[in-house]
């Protein structure tokens, strides 16, 4: 079940933040063709929780639970699971970035909270090329109205991305928008 959940919901690229997912209009509606899948997912989540109760030091299990809960829009529970993973691996920059993102999902307005910023700064001190960290710090800078700083984060990120990828196109678009806000000609 764990491998299936990771294959279905894992995000190896790590920068899949496009805003908040939309909540289904009628979750659990028997006429909903996805209702059976939702029940299977809940069963898998419960199985994973039971496994973690027996093996609470399983970092990968906590990461899987957090990502799965996030995919199910259970943001508070996802953040709790990510906090458990971070407690077990406090110096892992990828986990730091995932936890910072989990805290963002728990904000009512999608703003990057100060605790996320501090954790992202620490993660980028450890791994200056951490893609999710660069993406999220760019968002934080943009939210602060500091487009120049946002651009610097995102340009560092662009250097790591395949120019033909969708992610590159999205980040490049953010850079162009920030440049336009600053009255600069886009690159």
Secondary structure, 3 states (H helix, E strand, C coil): CHHHHHHHHCCCCCCCCCCCCCCCCCCCCCCCCCHHHHHHHHHHHHHHHHHHHHCCCCHHHHHHHHHHHHHCCCHHHHHHHHHHHHHHCCCCHHHHHHHHHHHHHCCCCCCCCHHHHHHHHHHHHHCCCCHHHHHHHHHHHHHCCCHHHHHHHHHHHHCCCCCCCHHHHHHHHHHHHHHHHCCCCCC
